[in-house]
Amino acid sequence: MPLIIKADVQGSVGAIEGALQKLGAEDERVAITMVHSGVGAIGESDVMLAAASGAIIVGFNVRPDPAARRVAENQGVDIRYHNIIYPLIDESRAAVQGTPE
């Protein structure tokens, strides 16, 4: 499952990446590929990268700007929003294992 992570601060990006890597190490059925990660609002370039790579965008305490929101709707890019790390990890685990959330 390819992901793009965008967060409000670098510490959150690092914590999310670490938790997702640990998730992959604990369960060989979990295949998460980090396409890109960064700090700040979800931008149009993030959405275009997600569209090209088939990635899901995970926003942690951030939202897309209006242009990015329009492009995401037009391109069918899935953007997930979180403000607590544990539901984000649980959702990722369920998605890659094919179980309902």
C-alpha positions in Angstrom: 0.0 0.0 0.0 1.7 3.2 -1.1 1.3 6.2 1.3 2.1 9.9 1.3 2.3 11.3 4.8 1.8 15.0 5.5 1.8 16.3 9.1 1.9 19.5 11.0 5.3 19.0 12.5 8.4 16.9 11.7 8.1 14.9 14.9 4.7 13.6 13.9 6.0 12.6 10.5 8.8 10.6 12.1 6.5 9.0 14.7 4.0 7.9 11.9 6.8 6.6 9.7 8.3 4.6 12.6 5.0 3.2 13.7 4.2 2.1 10.1 7.6 0.5 9.6 7.2 -1.4 12.9 3.8 -2.5 11.7 5.4 -3.9 8.6 8.2 -5.6 10.6 5.6 -7.3 12.9 3.4 -8.7 10.1 4.7 -9.9 6.7 1.2 -9.4 5.3 1.6 -5.7 5.8 3.3 -4.0 2.9 3.5 -0.3 3.2 5.6 1.8 0.9 6.3 5.4 1.8 6.1 7.4 -1.4 6.7 10.8 0.2 6.4 12.5 3.6 6.6 16.1 4.6 5.4 18.9 6.8 2.7 21.3 6.0 -0.7 21.4 4.3 -1.5 18.9 1.6 -0.7 20.6 -1.7 -1.6 20.0 -5.3 1.8 18.4 -6.0 1.1 15.9 -3.2 -2.2 15.0 -4.9 -0.6 14.7 -8.3 2.1 12.4 -6.9 -0.6 10.3 -5.2 -2.5 10.0 -8.5 0.6 9.0 -10.4 1.7 6.4 -7.8 -1.7 5.1 -6.7 -0.9 6.3 -3.1 -3.3 7.2 -0.4 -2.6 10.6 1.3 -2.6 10.6 5.1 -3.0 14.0 6.7 -2.1 14.3 10.4 -3.4 17.5 11.8 -3.3 19.1 8.3 -5.9 19.5 5.5 -5.5 20.1 1.7 -5.5 23.5 0.3 -8.5 24.3 -2.0 -6.6 23.6 -5.2 -5.4 20.2 -3.9 -8.9 19.3 -2.8 -10.3 20.0 -6.3 -7.5 17.9 -7.9 -8.0 15.1 -5.5 -11.8 15.0 -6.3 -11.1 15.1 -10.0 -8.3 12.4 -9.9 -10.1 10.2 -7.4 -7.3 10.4 -4.8 -8.1 9.1 -1.3 -7.2 11.5 1.4 -7.5 10.4 5.0 -7.4 12.8 8.0 -6.2 12.0 11.5 -5.3 13.8 14.6 -4.5 10.8 16.8 -1.8 8.3 15.8 -3.4 5.1 17.1 -6.5 5.1 14.8 -4.2 5.9 11.9 -2.1 2.8 12.6 -5.2 0.7 13.1 -6.7 1.9 9.8 -3.5 1.2 8.0 -3.3 -2.3 9.4 -6.9 -3.0 8.4 -6.4 -1.6 4.9 -3.4 -3.7 4.0 -4.9 -6.8 5.6 -8.1 -6.3 3.7 -10.2 -6.3 6.9 -13.0 -3.9 7.5 -12.2 -0.8 9.5 
